Amino acid sequence: MNINYIIGIAGAFGVFLLGCVMGINIGPKAVGPMFTFQIDNLWNFFDAASIFITIGCTLFIVAASFSGAMLKSMPKHFKIILNNKLFDPKGYIDQLVELAQIARKNGLLSLEEKANEQSDPFFKQAIMLIVDANDQDKVRGILENDIECMSARHEDAAAMYDKASSVAPAFGMVGTLVGLINMLKSMNLSGDGGASSLGTSMGTALITTLYGCLLAHMVFGPVAQLLRGRDSEEVLCKQIIVEGVMAIQAGENPKSLRERLLTYMSQKQREMGGDGSGEAKG
């Protein structure tokens, strides 16, 4: 479980709600307690029409901009970002070194059984390509093209949340304009209570901008960033697989292979045994 994401999002919303209800009484003329809390203030930040405009328009524009298959993948995206230990580059390195030892002892054909044991389709494909005695350039080309296409698909998924992150504040402003127009149309400064209701109406009009900013920076933005982080982790593991199988095909010494593949990981990752695979290579 990606506890950092949960703590971050929950903490951001918690601080926001606390800021909505909390008052700080400081200064030379301050009287009474330093902190005051007005729970009723939360109602000042609720407006059904604003929620309807901001969330509804954002979701429909995203739906209009991306395919149905992409939209159906949204639950899968959240599952991916909540899974904190999906990729283990150190584990792939250990497996590749083991395969190198088997290949040096029994030949490349002996790796077919190991390939069939793999749950990772990319790893299995990579092993079978060298077992079938394909040319090195052909093997590398197929595998690298697979990585590029996968990364492009992942970028499309992240772009969907980028789109939502950019659209939400825009529709927050649209909602604000709608509120201001309605306020000005109904305002009667000469009538009873006309001027006194101006502040309340203005506050309601501005709430949609608040909702748009919250959606962009507390919901959609972090998801896009985490999806790109997961893509970087998976690309790193697949690059290790490509270099590993190419070295196995060339008959490289297993010990030398391990040392070379470890260079794809930062020193901290090596010491942690592969955890934190999304960190930059050092």
ROGU-504609 format. One record per residue (C-alpha): x, y, z; residue in three letters. Coordinates in steps of 0.02 Angstrom, whole numbers, plus 32768, in hexadecimal, padded with zeros to 4 digits. Layout:
BEGIN
XYZALA...
This chain:
BEGIN
800080008000MET804280AB7FCFASN803480FA807AILE8088819B8041ASN7FFA81BE7FC7TYR7F74819C8048ILE7FC9820580CEILE7FEB82928054GLY7F39829E8010ILE7EE7828580BBALA7F5F83038109GLY7F3D83868082ALA7E8183778096PHE7E9383778154GLY7EFB84168154VAL7E80846780DCPHE7DEA843D8149LEU7E47847481E5LEU7E70851A8192GLY7DB985328167CYS7D7F8526821CVAL7E178564827EMET7E3E861582B4GLY7EE5864D82FEILE7EDC86D8837DASN7F898726838CILE7FD187D4839BGLY7FE788598422PRO7F2C88778430LYS7EF987C2842CALA7E78878F84AEVAL7E3D86E084D7GLY7E7F8638849CPRO7F0286328413MET7EA385B483AAPHE7DE985B68388THR7D82853C8323PHE7CDF856082CAGLN7C9F84BB8285ILE7C0A85148237ASP7C84856C81C2ASN7C8C84CC815ALEU7BE084F68115TRP7C2A859480CAASN7C8F85268056PHE7C0084B98019PHE7B9884E47F81ASP7B3D845D7F1FALA7B3684C07E7CALA7BF084E27E82SER7C17842A7E9DILE7BA583FB7E0EPHE7BF684757D94ILE7CAB84547DC2THR7CAA83967DD3ILE7C2783757D4EGLY7C7583DF7CC5CYS7D25839F7CEDTHR7CF182E97CDFLEU7C8F83027C3EPHE7D1F835F7BEAILE7D9782D57C1BVAL7D1A82557BD6ALA7D1182B87B34ALA7DCF82BF7B25SER7DFD82087B41PHE7DC2815E7B07SER7D4880F37B67GLY7DCE806F7B84ALA7E3B80F17BD9MET7DAC812B7C48LEU7D8580777C7ALYS7E3B80657CB2SER7E2B80EA7D39MET7E0B806D7DC7PRO7EA6800E7D8BLYS7F0C80AF7D93HIS7EDF80CB7E49PHE7F0A80157E6FLYS7FB480317E1FILE7FDE80CD7E83ILE7FA6807E7F26LEU80167FE67F0CASN80BC80197F57ASN81247F7E7F2BLYS80F97F557E79LEU81A77F527E2CPHE82487F097E71ASP82E27F2A7E03PRO83537ECB7E7BLYS82E57E317E68GLY82F47E397DABTYR83B07E487DB9ILE83B97DAC7E27ASP83507D4A7DAAGLN83B97D837D17LEU845A7D507D6EVAL840E7CA67D91GLU83DD7C957CDALEU848D7CC67CA6ALA84D57C3C7D13GLN845E7BBB7CC8ILE84827BF57C16ALA853F7BEA7C2FARG852F7B3C7C75LYS84A77AEF7C06ASN84927B657B73GLY84097BE07B41LEU838A7B577B18LEU83877B277BCFSER83367BCF7BF7LEU82917BA07BA4GLU82517B4B7C41GLU827D7BE57CA8LYS82247C547C2BALA81837BF17C3FASN818C7C0C7CFBGLU818B7CC97CE9GLN80ED7D287D19SER812E7DC77CC6ASP81017DBC7C0BPRO818D7E337BD9PHE82107DCE7C36PHE81CE7D2D7BE9LYS81D17D797B3AGLN82837DB87B52ALA82C27D0C7B86ILE82697CB27AF9MET82B17D2A7A78LEU83637CF77AA6ILE83337C3F7ABAVAL82F37C437A06ASP839F7C8179CEALA83647D277987ASN83E37DA97950ASP841B7E1D79DDGLN83E47EBB7981ASP833A7E6F7960LYS83247E3E7A17VAL83557EE97A56ARG82E77F4079D6GLY824D7EDA7A04ILE82637EF37ABFLEU828C7FAC7AB6GLU81F67FCB7A45ASN818A7F707AC5ASP81CB7FE47B4DILE81AD80817AE6GLU80FA804F7ABCCYS80D680237B72MET811A80CA7BAESER80B181277B2CALA801480D07B6DARG804280FF7C1FHIS805E81B47BEBGLU7FB081B77B9CASP7F6781807C43ALA7FC782067CA3ALA7F9282877C21ALA7EDC82637C49MET7EF7829D7CFCTYR7F5E83307CBFASP7EC983617C55LYS7E5483547CE9ALA7ECF83B87D53SER7ED184457CD3SER7E1684437CB1VAL7DDA84437D66ALA7E1B84F37D93PRO7DD785347CEDALA7D2884F77D15PHE7D3F853A7DC5GLY7D5085E57D74MET7CBB85C17D05VAL7C54859A7DA0GLY7C91863B7DEFTHR7C5A869E7D57LEU7BB086497D5AVAL7B9E86777E12GLY7BD2872B7DF3LEU7B5A873E7D62ILE7ACA86F97DC8ASN7AFC87697E59MET7B0188077DEFLEU7A5F87DD7D96LYS7A0187C87E3ASER7A5688547E9BMET79E988E57ECDASN7A4C89687F2DLEU79B289D47F49SER794D89487F95GLY795189068047ASP79EA889A8066GLY7A2D88AE7FB6GLY7AD788F37FE6ALA7AE688888083SER7AD787E8801DSER7B6488197FA9LEU7BED87C88013GLY7B8F87258026THR7B6A87197F6CSER7C1E87427F40MET7C5D86B97FB4GLY7BEB86397F64THR7C26866B7EB7ALA7CDD86527EE7LEU7CC485A47F2FILE7CCB85537E83THR7D7D85957E6ATHR7DAB85437F0FLEU7D60849D7ED8TYR7DBF84A37E34GLY7E6584C07E8BCYS7E4484337F07LEU7E1B83B87E7CLEU7EB383E97E17ALA7F3683E67E9FHIS7EF3836B7F1FMET7EA482E87EADVAL7EDA82E57DF7PHE7F8A832E7E02GLY7FD182AC7E7CPRO7F86821D7E17VAL7FDC82577D77ALA8082826A7DD2GLN807781BE7E22LEU804981697D7ELEU80E581B37D2DARG814A81767DC1GLY810780C67DAAARG813180D07CF1ASP81E580FF7D1CSER81F180697D92GLU81AF7FF07D0FGLU821D80367C85VAL82B580237CF7LEU828D7F6C7D17CYS82717F497C5FLYS83147F9F7C30GLN836B7F2D7CABILE83187E967C5AILE834E7ECE7BACVAL84037EE87BDEGLU84027E477C40GLY83C17DD67BB7VAL84347E277B37MET84C97E037BA9ALA848D7D507BC3ILE84827D387B08GLN85337D7B7AF7ALA85717D017B7DGLY85A37D847BFCGLU85E77D4A7CA5ASN855A7D487D28PRO85C17DA87DA8LYS85EB7E2E7D29SER85357E347CF4LEU84FB7E547DA6ARG85757EE47DBCGLU853F7F327D18ARG84857F247D3BLEU84987F6D7DE9LEU84D4800F7D99THR841E802D7D66TYR83F480437E1EMET842980CA7E98SER849C809C7F27GLN840B80B17FA0LYS83A080387F3BGLN84297FB57F3DARG843B7FC47FF9GLU837D7FB8800FMET83737F1C7FA4GLY83107F6E7F18GLY828C7FCE7F7CASP8269807D7F41GLY827D804D7E8BSER823080F07E51GLY82C581557E8AGLU833A81A07E0DALA83D081407DD7LYS846A817C7E34GLY
